[in-house]
Amino acid sequence: MPFDLVTIPCLSDNYAFLLRDQTSGKVALVDVPEAAPISAKLKELGWTLSEIWLTHHHPDHIQGVSDLVADHPARIVGGKADAHRLPNLDQAVADGETFQFAGHDVQVMDVSGHTVGHIALYVPDAKCVFTADSLMALGCGRLFEGTPAQMWQSMQKLMKLPKDTTVCSGHEYTQSNAKFALTVDPNNDALISRSREIDQARKNGVPTVPSKLVTELETNPFLRPDDSGIRTQLGMENATDTEVFAEIRARKDSF
């Protein structure tokens, strides 16, 4: 892979990501929860920031922008539908559009649900997608603005990406997500095994993000509302996928 991908812990449980094209040396940053750890990582690596990509307007994803660009001037890209709630954008992008980063396509996907106007950014050449608070490791974002139907539609878009895609999501919530997932999918051997691995990783202080899409498809209940075991566990054998998804999200909200 002609890219370097670096995960940067920020705040109490956020992640920002650096994506570096090895050929050109250009560096993109996804989301800016806070400036200091990102500046420190850039200095440590000797990298120069080229672009900042913003997924949505929540403060824990954008509040570090002004401080960061004061020392690391960079082109800012974000969602057109969310532009009125984002720092000033150099490029506003919409669902289905593609923009260029160091000669590589970056595909823009509307993944509304957590917020309306939330975007994910898929870089096919890097085999990675930046999903922030839409698809998360063993979870999905709480629905602050959107509906279960919107979020399930967003999940379906992401599920169609190649299975070897690396999913770069925005928070270290995986351990609690695993505990919840086992309540709705208790007989899933892959989930049981993953849950143990997550516990060990967190015990060792190792991030559980990013993850692989194939692993999410096998273990993340928010991608599995059609699963017969989950439906039986919920007593929803004859419900629609959207109804099952909504029930899983409602149970997670009160978990």
C-alpha positions in Angstrom: 0.0 0.0 0.0 1.6 3.3 -1.0 0.2 5.0 2.1 1.0 5.4 5.7 -2.0 5.5 8.1 -1.5 6.8 11.6 -4.1 6.7 14.4 -3.9 9.6 16.9 -5.7 9.4 20.2 -7.3 12.8 21.2 -9.4 14.1 24.1 -10.7 11.2 26.3 -11.7 8.7 23.6 -11.6 10.4 20.1 -9.3 9.4 17.2 -7.9 11.5 14.4 -6.2 9.9 11.4 -3.2 10.9 9.3 -3.1 9.5 5.8 0.2 10.0 3.9 0.8 9.3 0.3 4.3 7.9 0.2 5.1 8.9 -3.4 4.3 12.7 -3.0 4.7 13.0 0.8 1.3 14.7 1.0 -0.6 14.3 4.2 -4.3 14.4 4.9 -5.8 14.6 8.4 -9.3 13.4 9.2 -11.0 15.4 11.9 -9.4 17.6 14.5 -10.6 16.9 18.0 -7.7 18.9 19.5 -4.5 20.3 18.0 -1.8 19.4 20.5 -1.5 15.6 19.9 -1.8 16.0 16.2 0.9 18.7 16.1 3.1 16.5 18.2 2.7 13.5 15.9 3.4 15.6 12.8 6.6 16.9 14.4 7.6 13.4 15.5 7.1 12.0 12.0 8.6 15.1 10.2 5.4 15.3 8.1 3.9 18.5 6.6 0.1 18.7 6.6 -1.5 19.2 3.2 -5.3 18.8 3.8 -7.9 18.5 6.6 -11.0 16.4 5.9 -14.0 17.0 8.3 -16.7 14.4 8.7 -19.3 16.3 10.7 -19.8 19.4 12.8 -19.7 18.0 16.4 -17.1 19.9 18.5 -15.1 16.8 19.4 -14.3 16.5 15.7 -13.6 20.1 14.7 -12.8 22.2 17.7 -9.0 21.9 17.2 -9.0 23.2 13.6 -8.2 26.9 14.2 -5.3 26.1 16.6 -3.9 23.5 14.2 -4.0 25.6 11.0 -2.3 28.4 12.9 0.8 26.3 12.9 0.0 23.9 10.1 -1.8 25.7 7.2 -3.8 23.2 5.2 -6.7 23.0 2.8 -9.9 22.2 4.5 -12.5 19.9 2.9 -15.9 19.1 4.4 -19.5 18.3 3.6 -21.5 20.8 1.6 -24.7 20.0 3.5 -22.9 20.7 6.8 -20.8 23.7 5.7 -22.8 26.2 7.7 -21.8 24.3 10.9 -18.1 23.7 10.0 -15.0 25.9 10.0 -14.6 27.8 6.7 -14.1 25.2 3.9 -11.8 25.5 0.9 -13.8 22.8 -0.8 -17.3 21.7 0.0 -18.2 18.2 -1.2 -21.4 16.2 -1.6 -22.6 12.6 -1.7 -21.4 10.8 -4.8 -18.7 13.3 -5.6 -15.0 12.5 -5.9 -12.1 14.8 -5.2 -8.3 14.2 -5.6 -5.7 13.8 -2.9 -2.1 13.4 -4.3 -3.5 11.9 -7.5 -5.8 9.4 -5.7 -9.6 9.4 -5.7 -11.4 10.3 -2.5 -15.1 9.3 -2.7 -17.6 11.2 -0.7 -20.5 9.3 0.9 -23.4 10.8 2.8 -23.8 8.7 5.9 -26.4 10.7 7.8 -27.9 9.3 11.0 -25.7 10.4 13.8 -26.0 13.9 12.3 -27.7 15.0 9.1 -24.9 15.9 6.6 -22.3 13.5 8.1 -20.0 12.3 5.4 -17.6 9.3 5.2 -14.5 9.5 2.9 -13.4 6.4 1.0 -10.0 6.2 -0.5 -10.0 3.1 -2.8 -6.2 3.1 -3.4 -5.5 3.1 0.3 -8.3 0.5 0.9 -9.6 2.6 3.8 -12.8 4.5 4.7 -13.0 7.3 7.3 -16.4 6.8 9.0 -16.1 8.9 12.2 -19.4 8.5 14.1 -21.4 6.6 11.4 -20.1 3.0 11.3 -17.9 2.4 14.3 -16.0 -0.6 15.6 -18.8 -3.0 16.8 -21.3 -0.1 16.8 -22.7 3.0 15.1 -23.2 6.5 16.3 -26.1 7.6 18.4 -28.9 9.1 16.4 -28.8 12.8 17.5 -30.4 14.2 14.3 -31.2 11.4 11.9 -33.6 8.5 11.9 -33.0 4.7 12.2 -34.0 4.4 8.6 -31.4 7.0 7.6 -28.7 5.3 9.6 -29.5 1.8 8.2 -29.4 3.2 4.7 -25.9 4.7 5.6 -24.8 1.3 7.0 -25.9 -0.4 3.8 -23.8 2.0 1.7 -20.7 1.2 3.8 -21.4 -2.5 3.7 -21.0 -2.5 -0.1 -17.4 -1.5 0.1 -14.7 -4.2 -0.5 -14.5 -6.5 2.5 -10.8 -5.8 3.0 -11.4 -2.1 3.5 -10.0 -0.6 6.7 -12.6 1.2 8.7 -11.3 4.3 10.5 -13.9 5.3 13.0 -13.9 8.2 15.5 -13.9 6.8 19.0 -12.6 4.2 21.4 -16.0 2.8 22.3 -15.3 -0.8 21.2 -15.1 -2.5 24.6 -18.5 -1.2 25.7 -19.9 -1.8 22.2 -18.8 -5.5 22.5 -20.5 -5.9 25.8 -23.7 -4.6 24.3 -23.3 -6.7 21.1 -23.2 -9.9 23.1 -26.6 -9.1 24.6 -28.3 -9.2 21.1 -26.0 -11.7 19.4 -24.8 -14.0 22.2 -24.2 -17.1 20.1 -21.9 -15.5 17.6 -18.5 -17.3 18.0 -16.7 -14.6 16.0 -18.1 -11.9 18.3 -17.2 -13.8 21.4 -13.6 -14.2 20.2 -13.4 -10.6 19.1 -14.7 -9.4 22.5 -11.9 -11.3 24.2 -9.3 -9.8 21.9 -10.7 -6.3 22.6 -10.5 -6.8 26.3 -6.8 -7.8 26.0 -6.0 -4.9 23.7 -7.6 -2.4 26.1 -5.8 -4.0 29.0 -2.6 -3.4 27.2 -3.6 0.2 26.2 -3.7 -0.7 22.5 -6.3 1.0 20.3 -9.1 -1.2 18.8 -9.5 1.2 15.9 -9.2 0.9 13.0 -10.9 -2.4 12.1 -11.6 -4.4 9.0 -14.9 -4.2 7.3 -15.0 -8.0 7.0 -14.7 -8.2 10.8 -17.6 -5.7 11.2 -19.8 -7.6 8.8 -19.2 -10.8 10.9 -19.6 -9.2 14.4 -21.2 -5.8 14.4 -24.9 -6.1 15.2 -25.7 -2.9 13.5 -24.7 -4.5 10.2 -26.6 -7.7 10.9 -30.3 -6.9 11.3 -31.1 -9.7 8.8 -29.3 -12.3 11.0 -31.7 -15.0 12.1 -30.0 -15.4 15.5 -30.3 -11.7 16.3 -33.9 -11.7 15.2 -34.7 -14.7 17.4 -32.9 -13.1 20.3 -35.0 -9.9 19.9 -38.3 -11.8 19.1 -38.5 -10.0 15.8 -38.4 -12.9 13.3 -40.8 -11.3 10.9 -39.8 -7.7 11.2 -38.1 -5.6 8.4 -34.3 -5.0 8.6 -35.0 -1.3 9.4 -37.3 -2.3 12.3 -34.6 -4.7 13.7 -31.9 -2.1 13.2 -34.1 0.5 15.1 -34.7 -1.9 18.0 -30.9 -2.6 18.3 -30.2 1.1 18.3 -32.9 1.8 20.9 -31.5 -1.0 23.2 -28.0 0.4 22.8 -29.3 3.9 23.8 -30.5 2.5 27.2 -27.7 -0.1 27.7 
